[in-house]
Amino acid sequence: IVGKMSVDCRVAQSGVAINALVNTTFPVSGKLAVDLENKKHRLNIKAPDQEKELFVLKSDPFVYTEQKKVDPAADGDHIIHKMDILGKKIQKHPTQVHASFGREELGYEFSLDGKMISRLNKETTSPIQPLTGPIEFKLSAKPGLYPPTEADFELRQPTDE
C-alpha cells in the first residue's frame, strides 16, 4: 500500500508518502468430515508445533521530490529524490511494545511485538503517526505450557421430528 500527499507545480512535485506492508496468515491444518445423512459434521484441527506469525504490519514514511525533465534529449522523464523519515530528531530509541497472553491458560502463547517512534516527547513540531517514523507490529503464536496437539469439534443438526 502506498499513500502520497503532495504539492504539484507542473515541473516539480513534492510531498510526503508512506509505504505500508500488511501480511496475514492463519496456519491451520486439519480435516473436515461432513455427514449429510446423519446431520453430523466433524472438524479436527492440528495445532502447529512451532512459532507462526499471524499478522505483520510495517510502514515506512518518506518525503520526496519528483522533477520532470524539461530537456527532451535527456534519459528518462523524471528525476526522483527520496529521503526516509527515521524519527531521529524526536526520539533516539523507538518505543517498543510487548504483550503476551495465553501461555498457561490456552497452551499457546500469543505475542504482540511492536516498534514505533512515539510523538509523545518534548519535540512539539513532530508530525502525527504514522509520519513520525517507521512502524512495525507483529502478532505471533507459539506453543506454551502443555500445548494441545489437536482440537475436535462436532456439530449435530437437530432432526425434524
Protein Blocks (a to p, Z undefined) as FASTA:
>chain_A
ZZdddddehjaccdddddddddddddddddddddfknopacddddddfbdcdfbdcdddd
ddddddddfblkbgcjbdcdddddehlmmombdcdddddehklmnopacddddddddfbb
fblkbccdfklbccdddddddddehiafbdcdddddddfZZ
